[in-house]
Amino acid sequence: MPKEDREHPLQIRYLDNNATTRPSDEVVEAVRGVLATEYGNPSSMHVAGARAATLVDEARRRVARLISAPPEQIVVTSGGTESVNLAIRAATHARPDRRHAVISAVEHSSVRRLCRQLRTEGFQIDEAGVDSEGRLRVDNLAGLVTDQTAFVSILHANNETGVVFPVEEVAEIVRSSGACFHVDAVQTVGRISVCVNEKSGDLMSFSAHKFHGPKGVGGLYVRPGVSIKPLLIGGHQERDRRAGTENTPGIAGMGVAAETARLSMDRVNPQIAQLRDRLQQGILSRFERVRVLGTDADRMPNTCNACFESINAEALLILMSELGICASSGAACSSGGIEPSHVLEAMGVPEPYLRGSIRFSLSRYSTAEDVDFVLDRLPDLVSRASKIQTSAQLTPVSR
Ligand SMILES: Cc1ncc(COP(=O)(O)O)c(C=O)c1O
């Protein structure tokens, strides 16, 4: 079996783009250039500062254009997690008289764990369910929202299944209650067309590393009239909504990534979808005891989450990784074995499939060769993984 060593580096087959994406060459070049030469502080009154401030302004305009928002309504942050925290804290302050919130049962941990924290602060948080395809049960959500609801926060697309939620429909429900509406669009901005308008969220989070930008930079769209209480207190950056010297290279890189995404997504998405479908059909034709999640739902073009019956996903991921194949699983390893993902549990995925979920997520850099490589190796890998039931039998991926 090929093993990674200095002389024989493994060829990486990267199919884990919902975790993060490869920065594009233009982004790497922009970040490197700004880091090397445009080191002024954007708040400084001299020429070096002015140049840096111009770069930040230009990037903000590019990001704003990507989502059809006014540039001044974008708060640049350190990424999706900070944006989500900023948004939800702002939403709780927007309606201080209300102590109730609604999220979906399949939110990302940034929303789930913050809401767990809010519960300890006296908030009541209800969770709207999803159906077996991972679609939001909008009727369920509508029944939970009341005139005491401070905010509703839902994903635009789920990171594990790629299933897209009907934001406009939910916006109508939320608006009539007077609550604040946050959309976690980290998996969609820069990947599919996302426009803010009167039918979208009041607040919308996004993250550059999900669309071939740098890590550690992202943003929050804030609808005019919604006030933001900063999480970070200090200087007057970001119109007093987020203090701290701007990450100029990262922000410039995000701007470049946003521009490329805006100009290329209509062209690349059909190609990505075609490759994803090739992978999906290949899996379904090779295995009888497999379920692909969300195939009947509105789904991101890049995601294929396949659940293999009676397979330990961690074992399969490690065996795949030995061949250079990078994918992921919602299941988490714990001392008691594999913990199933809350997303799959909420969807009611039957027990034999619950711990065998492998998420493949593609990007514009994915190739037919990568997909065929995976399809050729999977039968043997799944057969070997089926003989490994406990994590103790595994050799972890060396780091
Ligand atoms: C849906 C969703 N929300 C939020 C985040 C957090 O974003 P970041 O990694 O930029 O902090 C992620 C990252 O995986 C995500 O998939």
The ligand as a Gaussian input file, in Angstrom:
#p B3LYP/6-31G(d) Opt

LIG

0 1
 C      -22.327000      26.125000       7.904000
 C      -21.095000      26.635000       8.561000
 N      -21.185000      27.676000       9.411000
 C      -20.105000      28.191000      10.013000
 C      -18.845000      27.674000       9.793000
 C      -17.650000      28.273000      10.475000
 O      -16.873000      28.996000       9.549000
 P      -15.305000      29.286000       9.801000
 O      -14.583000      28.001000       9.575000
 O      -14.939000      30.331000       8.789000
 O      -15.184000      29.795000      11.203000
 C      -18.706000      26.581000       8.927000
 C      -17.383000      25.956000       8.707000
 O      -17.263000      24.787000       8.444000
 C      -19.866000      26.059000       8.286000
 O      -19.791000      25.025000       7.441000

